[in-house]
Amino acid sequence: MESSRYFTIFNIFEMSNEFLNKVKSQSDIDEIVELHQRFLQLLVKNCLLKNKYFQSSIHEVFGVILEFCDTWRKGLQCRLSLI
């Protein structure tokens, strides 16, 4: 069990380094977004997909992010309507 945990951590580290190097070489925002999407897909597929704890954590984090985005957007719309 311990060796698989270390392998997972190493795999995440290597994928992160590769992702950061690719992002640094890009200047187009669309390419950066595409790289980011591919990185997240690989991260979930290779490292976290089989672990139910990580799956539930990711779902909770995404839920909080979406709630924040909705609240932020509503606040911006309210502010813009006052201008």
N, C-alpha and C positions, 0 to 999 in steps of 0.2 A: 504493500500500500504506500509506503513512504517513497519508494522509487518512482511510482507513477505520479505522485504529487510533485516531486522535483522535476520530472520530465515535463509536466504541465507548466510549471513556473518557467522553465527554460524555454519552452515553446512560445509562451506569451512574450517573454523577453526578446527572443529572436524576431518574432513577427512585429513587435513594436519598433525595434531598430530598423527593420526593413521598411516599414511604413513611414517612419520619420525621414529616412533617407530619400525615399521617393517623393514625399511631400516637399522637401527642401528643393528638389530639382524642378518642381512644377511652378508655373507662373499663372496658369489659367485656373480660375476658381472652380469651373465645372470638372476639370480633371482631378482637382483636390477632393471635391465632394465624392466623385466616383471612387477614388482611392480609399477614402474613409469608409464608404459603404462596403467595399470589398474586404477591408480590414476587419470591420465588425462582423461580417458574415463568416470570415475565416476564424475569428476569435471564438464566436459562438459554436461553430461547427467543430473545430479541432480541440477546443479546450473545455468548454463549458456545457455543451449540449447534453452530456450524459449525467451531469450532476444536478439533481433536482433543487438543491439548495441555491446554486447559482442561477438556475432558471427562475426561481421564484424571486430572488433578489433583483435580477434584471427587470422582471416584470414590474416589481414595485418601484424601482428607480424610474423606469419609463413612465409609469403612471404619475409619479410626482412631477416629472419633467413636463408632461402634457398638461397637468393642472396648472403649473407655473406659467406655461406659455399662454394658456387660455386667460388666466388672471392678468398677465402682462398685457395681452392684446386688448382686453376689456379696459384696462387702465389707460392705455394709449388712445383708444377710441374715445373714452370719456374726456381726456385732456384735449384731444383735437377738436372735439365738439365745443369746448369752452373757448377756443381761440377764434 
